Amino acid sequence: MWKPWEPSDSARMNFTANADYEEKNRHAMHLTAGQEVTSGPADRTWPGWIWACDADGRNGYVPAEILEPLGEDRWAAMEDFDPTVLKVSRGDKVTSVKQIHGWHWCKNAAEEEGWVAGYLLRPEEGA
């Protein structure tokens, strides 16, 4: 499983999901370091994310800072990227271990991990 970083305990934040969300794209594009992709437009809703497509036709948004330009809309991943989106239900408690461009890499009580959009999260009181 992709481990984007090893944060300190102080970097972790606890949240409660304020709505239900389940990703519909079951064939999201996982990247490995060195893998080449082509790019489409940057996401206007989520600045810092770029639409990319791999050689097998899988596509999805990836953080711009993990891509190294190769020229002519071609890029190479500088690190592995796991696009897994964590399914959340209103009231779920999650811990965010990193935030990037409005999305949080979170872990739930069942130890499942994935991305959750910031607008779906409310900081826990006292946090």
Backbone as ProteinMPNN parsed JSONL, in Angstrom:
{"seq_chain_A": "MWKPWEPSDSARMNFTANADYEEKNRHAMHLTAGQEVTSGPADRTWPGWIWACDADGRNGYVPAEILEPLGEDRWAAMEDFDPTVLKVSRGDKVTSVKQIHGWHWCKNAAEEEGWVAGYLLRPEEGA", "coords_chain_A": {"N_chain_A": [[0.846, -1.182, 0.0], [0.477, 2.232, -0.717], [2.376, 4.55, 1.005], [2.337, 7.699, 1.756], [3.907, 9.316, 3.391], [5.505, 9.59, 6.546], [4.078, 10.843, 9.007], [4.479, 13.001, 11.899], [3.012, 12.566, 15.152], [1.894, 14.996, 15.841], [1.137, 16.065, 13.434], [-1.156, 14.855, 12.737], [-4.688, 15.037, 12.416], [-7.96, 14.993, 13.776], [-11.138, 14.266, 12.468], [-14.678, 14.552, 11.741], [-16.893, 13.063, 9.52], [-19.08, 14.979, 7.554], [-20.976, 14.327, 5.74], [-22.232, 11.771, 3.508], [-20.144, 9.889, 1.316], [-19.089, 8.188, -1.563], [-16.773, 6.973, -3.795], [-17.165, 6.668, -7.307], [-15.574, 5.798, -9.404], [-14.08, 2.924, -10.07], [-11.766, 2.077, -11.229], [-9.432, 3.585, -10.909], [-6.406, 5.419, -11.595], [-3.387, 4.206, -10.557], [-0.145, 5.25, -9.728], [3.325, 4.596, -10.264], [6.612, 5.378, -9.207], [8.48, 6.954, -11.726], [6.81, 6.186, -13.779], [5.272, 7.07, -16.851], [2.937, 9.555, -17.911], [0.291, 11.201, -19.723], [-0.928, 14.549, -19.848], [-3.927, 16.359, -19.113], [-6.22, 19.029, -18.731], [-5.676, 21.262, -15.937], [-7.322, 21.012, -12.783], [-9.936, 23.101, -12.137], [-11.611, 23.35, -9.968], [-10.249, 22.105, -7.922], [-7.454, 23.343, -7.44], [-4.041, 22.587, -8.194], [-4.244, 19.949, -8.743], [-3.955, 17.703, -11.461], [-5.35, 16.442, -14.471], [-4.622, 13.262, -15.655], [-3.439, 10.641, -17.845], [-2.671, 7.227, -18.268], [-0.587, 4.79, -20.05], [-2.224, 2.593, -20.375], [-4.725, 3.587, -20.619], [-6.063, 4.266, -18.295], [-7.229, 6.824, -16.125], [-7.17, 9.92, -14.23], [-7.159, 12.354, -11.542], [-4.134, 13.772, -10.349], [-1.747, 14.933, -7.903], [-0.062, 17.869, -8.82], [2.585, 18.367, -7.985], [3.899, 15.931, -7.813], [4.62, 15.24, -10.299], [6.957, 15.244, -12.934], [7.892, 17.331, -15.547], [8.173, 16.214, -18.906], [7.927, 17.207, -21.366], [5.846, 18.271, -24.132], [3.178, 17.767, -23.064], [3.695, 15.463, -21.596], [4.557, 13.59, -18.734], [6.43, 12.425, -15.878], [5.993, 10.366, -13.101], [7.207, 11.236, -9.953], [7.079, 9.922, -7.616], [5.37, 7.175, -6.013], [1.788, 6.951, -6.314], [-1.304, 6.652, -4.815], [-4.609, 6.58, -5.648], [-6.821, 6.005, -4.105], [-10.01, 6.587, -2.81], [-11.47, 7.197, 0.229], [-14.342, 5.698, 1.47], [-16.889, 7.384, 3.124], [-19.28, 7.911, 5.726], [-21.827, 10.009, 7.021], [-20.938, 11.226, 10.167], [-18.876, 9.453, 10.601], [-15.711, 8.901, 12.113], [-12.52, 10.04, 11.384], [-8.953, 10.072, 10.887], [-6.778, 12.447, 9.73], [-3.789, 12.257, 8.009], [-2.317, 13.641, 6.251], [-2.64, 16.592, 4.263], [-3.412, 17.751, 1.075], [-3.79, 20.14, -1.292], [-6.57, 20.603, -0.63], [-7.566, 18.054, -0.192], [-7.588, 15.227, 2.006], [-5.491, 12.653, 3.215], [-6.699, 9.99, 4.796], [-7.387, 7.877, 7.674], [-9.622, 5.436, 8.841], [-11.678, 4.077, 11.558], [-11.597, 1.359, 11.072], [-9.105, 1.006, 10.11], [-8.838, 1.451, 7.403], [-7.645, 3.242, 4.564], [-7.48, 6.304, 2.661], [-8.211, 8.98, 0.291], [-10.029, 11.906, 1.232], [-12.246, 14.477, 0.501], [-11.797, 17.797, 1.624], [-14.106, 19.362, 2.131], [-15.911, 17.563, 3.054], [-15.33, 17.084, 5.645], [-15.331, 17.798, 9.139], [-13.642, 19.437, 11.68], [-12.931, 17.745, 14.727], [-14.391, 18.601, 17.808], [-12.477, 20.418, 20.162], [-10.194, 19.809, 18.936]], "CA_chain_A": [[0.0, 0.0, 0.0], [1.201, 3.489, -0.801], [2.527, 5.318, 2.242], [2.836, 8.961, 1.234], [4.804, 9.972, 4.331], [5.405, 9.117, 7.923], [3.908, 12.084, 9.761], [4.575, 12.97, 13.35], [1.687, 12.555, 15.766], [1.36, 16.356, 15.871], [0.6, 16.391, 12.112], [-2.444, 14.171, 12.593], [-5.86, 15.783, 12.866], [-9.165, 14.171, 13.824], [-12.303, 14.866, 11.83], [-15.935, 13.816, 11.606], [-17.493, 13.26, 8.191], [-20.348, 15.706, 7.658], [-21.852, 13.85, 4.671], [-21.87, 10.482, 2.919], [-19.481, 9.968, 0.013], [-18.47, 6.964, -2.074], [-16.222, 7.185, -5.138], [-17.777, 5.819, -8.332], [-14.554, 5.292, -10.311], [-13.454, 1.74, -9.48], [-10.563, 1.755, -11.985], [-8.583, 4.775, -10.851], [-5.031, 5.236, -12.039], [-2.303, 4.186, -9.583], [1.137, 5.567, -10.358], [4.567, 4.203, -9.613], [7.696, 6.315, -9.53], [9.052, 6.768, -13.053], [5.771, 5.92, -14.769], [4.924, 8.219, -17.688], [1.531, 9.848, -18.17], [0.024, 12.43, -20.47], [-1.773, 15.404, -19.02], [-5.018, 17.145, -19.637], [-6.315, 20.309, -18.04], [-5.629, 21.349, -14.475], [-8.667, 21.052, -12.206], [-10.258, 24.463, -11.656], [-12.255, 23.237, -8.662], [-9.213, 21.696, -6.976], [-6.14, 23.765, -7.951], [-2.93, 21.752, -7.76], [-4.485, 18.609, -9.262], [-3.92, 17.667, -12.932], [-5.914, 15.251, -15.097], [-3.562, 12.516, -16.328], [-3.835, 9.367, -18.446], [-1.507, 6.356, -18.432], [-0.5, 4.069, -21.319], [-3.301, 1.605, -20.438], [-6.004, 4.285, -20.742], [-6.624, 4.67, -16.997], [-7.01, 8.253, -15.93], [-7.616, 10.496, -12.974], [-6.423, 13.528, -11.075], [-2.961, 13.538, -9.511], [-1.153, 16.194, -7.453], [0.916, 18.379, -9.784], [3.961, 18.371, -7.507], [4.563, 14.629, -7.927], [4.894, 15.021, -11.716], [8.094, 15.936, -13.527], [7.6, 17.527, -16.975], [9.054, 15.615, -19.905], [7.675, 17.939, -22.604], [4.692, 17.922, -24.967], [2.116, 17.218, -22.215], [4.112, 14.196, -21.009], [5.076, 13.752, -17.378], [6.858, 11.22, -15.173], [5.712, 10.398, -11.662], [8.433, 11.245, -9.143], [6.842, 9.022, -6.49], [4.15, 6.388, -6.147], [0.563, 7.657, -5.938], [-2.487, 5.811, -4.642], [-5.763, 7.46, -5.755], [-7.953, 5.457, -3.363], [-10.866, 7.519, -2.079], [-12.059, 6.513, 1.376], [-15.792, 5.833, 1.621], [-17.271, 7.911, 4.433], [-20.694, 8.146, 6.03], [-22.005, 11.099, 7.986], [-20.661, 10.841, 11.543], [-17.648, 8.661, 10.695], [-14.518, 9.548, 12.661], [-11.319, 9.723, 10.615], [-7.747, 10.81, 11.219], [-6.055, 12.918, 8.556], [-2.35, 12.223, 8.226], [-1.729, 14.639, 5.354], [-3.578, 17.346, 3.443], [-2.801, 18.303, -0.123], [-4.716, 20.824, -2.198], [-7.974, 20.452, -0.257], [-7.902, 16.651, 0.063], [-6.887, 14.655, 3.151], [-5.262, 11.214, 3.265], [-7.277, 9.666, 6.1], [-7.534, 6.508, 8.16], [-10.829, 5.322, 9.652], [-11.587, 3.178, 12.711], [-11.304, 0.009, 10.572], [-7.737, 1.079, 9.574], [-8.864, 1.668, 5.955], [-7.054, 4.532, 4.243], [-7.756, 6.877, 1.356], [-8.414, 10.422, 0.204], [-11.349, 12.467, 1.53], [-12.285, 15.912, 0.204], [-11.888, 18.61, 2.83], [-15.455, 19.876, 2.396], [-16.677, 16.494, 3.697], [-14.794, 16.889, 6.985], [-15.472, 18.832, 10.171], [-12.701, 19.142, 12.778], [-13.567, 17.322, 15.982], [-14.345, 19.637, 18.853], [-11.33, 20.288, 21.034], [-9.006, 19.449, 18.137]], "C_chain_A": [[0.888, 1.24, 0.0], [1.207, 4.172, 0.549], [3.151, 6.648, 1.86], [3.834, 9.664, 2.132], [4.652, 9.289, 5.664], [5.294, 10.354, 8.802], [4.151, 11.897, 11.254], [3.158, 12.977, 13.915], [1.068, 13.943, 15.768], [0.769, 16.767, 14.527], [-0.778, 15.776, 11.901], [-3.563, 15.054, 13.131], [-7.067, 14.864, 12.812], [-10.349, 14.957, 13.279], [-13.505, 13.951, 11.952], [-16.476, 14.113, 10.22], [-18.837, 13.94, 8.357], [-21.332, 15.324, 6.557], [-21.381, 12.47, 4.229], [-21.151, 10.725, 1.603], [-18.86, 8.619, -0.322], [-18.039, 7.231, -3.505], [-16.845, 6.196, -6.108], [-16.748, 5.179, -9.253], [-13.804, 4.14, -9.643], [-12.139, 1.37, -10.164], [-9.625, 2.96, -12.041], [-7.14, 4.422, -11.178], [-4.056, 5.325, -10.865], [-1.02, 4.489, -10.338], [2.282, 4.985, -9.549], [5.647, 5.183, -10.057], [8.306, 5.952, -10.877], [8.035, 6.517, -14.146], [5.433, 7.19, -15.543], [3.421, 8.312, -17.888], [1.448, 11.048, -19.101], [-0.953, 13.246, -19.631], [-2.866, 16.067, -19.829], [-5.05, 18.449, -18.862], [-6.144, 20.181, -16.528], [-7.07, 21.449, -13.984], [-8.932, 22.441, -11.641], [-10.917, 24.443, -10.286], [-11.231, 22.935, -7.577], [-7.857, 22.081, -7.543], [-5.031, 22.896, -7.361], [-3.076, 20.309, -8.205], [-4.55, 18.69, -10.785], [-4.526, 16.361, -13.416], [-4.803, 14.558, -15.876], [-4.106, 11.185, -16.833], [-2.58, 8.516, -18.638], [-1.594, 5.593, -19.759], [-1.608, 3.032, -21.484], [-4.684, 2.249, -20.524], [-6.675, 4.616, -19.429], [-6.321, 6.145, -16.795], [-7.523, 8.691, -14.577], [-6.773, 11.705, -12.626], [-5.27, 13.098, -10.179], [-2.404, 14.891, -9.07], [-0.027, 16.62, -8.395], [2.352, 18.224, -9.296], [4.633, 17.0, -7.537], [4.921, 14.31, -9.379], [6.063, 15.874, -12.189], [7.827, 16.096, -15.024], [8.659, 16.897, -17.872], [8.926, 16.33, -21.249], [6.466, 17.405, -23.336], [3.589, 17.205, -24.183], [2.422, 15.824, -21.672], [4.793, 14.473, -19.675], [5.547, 12.405, -16.855], [6.538, 11.4, -13.696], [7.035, 10.335, -10.901], [8.302, 10.354, -7.909], [5.577, 8.231, -6.767], [2.951, 7.23, -5.714], [-0.597, 6.677, -5.924], [-3.708, 6.731, -4.659], [-6.981, 7.001, -4.956], [-8.696, 6.555, -2.618], [-11.557, 6.716, -0.989], [-13.567, 6.763, 1.418], [-16.079, 6.333, 3.034], [-18.786, 8.048, 4.518], [-20.759, 9.244, 7.077], [-21.799, 10.558, 9.402], [-19.423, 9.986, 11.709], [-16.516, 9.509, 11.266], [-13.325, 9.086, 11.83], [-10.162, 10.565, 11.134], [-7.045, 11.164, 9.924], [-4.567, 12.904, 8.881], [-1.609, 13.157, 7.282], [-2.845, 15.322, 4.579], [-2.821, 17.887, 2.251], [-3.893, 18.863, -1.028], [-6.184, 20.522, -1.902], [-8.437, 19.023, -0.012], [-7.032, 16.131, 1.197], [-6.699, 13.158, 2.946], [-5.645, 10.801, 4.675], [-7.271, 8.176, 6.384], [-8.789, 6.479, 9.029], [-10.629, 4.316, 10.782], [-11.256, 1.746, 12.306], [-9.901, -0.077, 9.963], [-7.695, 1.145, 8.045], [-8.345, 3.067, 5.698], [-7.453, 4.992, 2.852], [-7.979, 8.374, 1.455], [-9.858, 10.781, 0.547], [-11.268, 13.964, 1.25], [-12.518, 16.699, 1.485], [-13.283, 19.107, 3.155], [-16.347, 18.827, 3.06], [-16.297, 16.305, 5.162], [-15.012, 18.092, 7.886], [-14.495, 18.484, 11.288], [-13.465, 18.725, 14.033], [-13.386, 18.433, 17.008], [-13.185, 19.354, 19.789], [-10.058, 19.945, 20.269], [-8.246, 20.684, 17.752]], "O_chain_A": [[1.931, 1.269, 0.654], [0.157, 4.351, 1.166], [4.363, 6.727, 1.66], [4.553, 10.545, 1.66], [3.74, 8.486, 5.859], [6.304, 10.862, 9.29], [4.044, 10.795, 11.792], [2.213, 13.356, 13.223], [-0.155, 14.069, 15.703], [-0.017, 17.713, 14.467], [-1.486, 16.153, 10.967], [-3.415, 15.725, 14.152], [-7.185, 14.045, 11.901], [-10.538, 16.135, 13.582], [-13.383, 12.757, 12.223], [-16.515, 15.266, 9.791], [-19.644, 13.537, 9.195], [-22.402, 15.923, 6.446], [-20.264, 12.055, 4.541], [-21.494, 11.644, 0.859], [-18.201, 7.992, 0.507], [-18.842, 7.665, -4.332], [-17.032, 5.026, -5.777], [-17.013, 4.123, -9.828], [-12.985, 4.364, -8.751], [-11.462, 0.44, -9.725], [-9.096, 3.301, -13.099], [-6.719, 3.272, -11.051], [-3.912, 6.382, -10.249], [-0.835, 4.031, -11.466], [2.22, 4.892, -8.324], [5.588, 5.74, -11.153], [8.61, 4.788, -11.138], [8.363, 6.624, -15.328], [5.32, 8.265, -14.955], [2.726, 7.304, -18.016], [2.405, 11.808, -19.248], [-1.701, 12.706, -18.816], [-2.749, 16.298, -21.033], [-4.015, 18.92, -18.39], [-6.429, 19.142, -15.932], [-7.94, 21.928, -14.711], [-8.213, 22.896, -10.752], [-10.801, 25.403, -9.525], [-11.327, 23.439, -6.459], [-7.163, 21.221, -8.084], [-5.073, 22.52, -6.189], [-2.141, 19.522, -8.065], [-5.128, 19.626, -11.338], [-4.26, 15.299, -12.853], [-4.114, 15.197, -16.671], [-5.099, 10.669, -16.321], [-1.554, 9.009, -19.107], [-2.566, 5.739, -20.5], [-1.908, 2.628, -22.608], [-5.698, 1.552, -20.504], [-7.761, 5.197, -19.431], [-5.288, 6.649, -17.238], [-8.21, 7.95, -13.875], [-5.808, 12.037, -13.315], [-5.404, 12.187, -9.361], [-2.567, 15.887, -9.775], [0.852, 15.823, -8.724], [3.25, 17.976, -10.101], [5.839, 16.916, -7.304], [5.461, 13.242, -9.666], [6.148, 17.064, -11.885], [7.563, 15.107, -15.707], [9.861, 17.024, -17.638], [9.716, 16.091, -22.162], [6.098, 16.24, -23.189], [3.121, 16.147, -24.602], [1.503, 15.083, -21.324], [5.508, 15.463, -19.516], [5.11, 11.36, -17.337], [6.784, 12.459, -13.118], [7.878, 9.482, -11.176], [9.293, 10.065, -7.238], [4.802, 8.58, -7.657], [3.074, 8.109, -4.861], [-0.839, 5.964, -6.898], [-3.841, 7.582, -3.779], [-8.066, 7.559, -5.119], [-8.098, 7.349, -1.891], [-12.159, 5.677, -1.259], [-14.01, 7.911, 1.404], [-15.579, 5.781, 4.014], [-19.47, 8.269, 3.519], [-19.863, 9.386, 7.909], [-22.407, 9.56, 9.789], [-18.951, 9.799, 12.831], [-16.384, 10.689, 10.94], [-13.141, 7.891, 11.601], [-10.358, 11.62, 11.736], [-6.749, 10.289, 9.111], [-4.134, 13.462, 9.889], [-0.427, 13.438, 7.475], [-3.869, 14.709, 4.275], [-1.72, 18.418, 2.392], [-4.793, 18.146, -1.465], [-6.954, 20.219, -2.814], [-9.595, 18.808, 0.344], [-5.879, 16.538, 1.34], [-7.635, 12.465, 2.548], [-5.0, 11.207, 5.642], [-7.166, 7.34, 5.486], [-9.006, 7.371, 9.849], [-9.539, 3.768, 10.944], [-10.696, 0.993, 13.103], [-9.539, -1.095, 9.373], [-6.642, 0.922, 7.448], [-8.565, 3.976, 6.498], [-7.731, 4.177, 1.972], [-7.944, 8.959, 2.537], [-10.789, 10.056, 0.198], [-10.343, 14.639, 1.701], [-13.333, 16.316, 2.324], [-13.622, 19.263, 4.328], [-17.417, 19.157, 3.571], [-16.873, 15.461, 5.848], [-14.896, 19.242, 7.463], [-14.51, 17.362, 11.794], [-14.512, 19.288, 14.353], [-12.355, 19.104, 17.055], [-12.936, 18.208, 20.165], [-8.984, 19.805, 20.855], [-7.219, 20.593, 17.079]]}, "name": "protein", "num_of_chains": 1, "seq": "MWKPWEPSDSARMNFTANADYEEKNRHAMHLTAGQEVTSGPADRTWPGWIWACDADGRNGYVPAEILEPLGEDRWAAMEDFDPTVLKVSRGDKVTSVKQIHGWHWCKNAAEEEGWVAGYLLRPEEGA"}
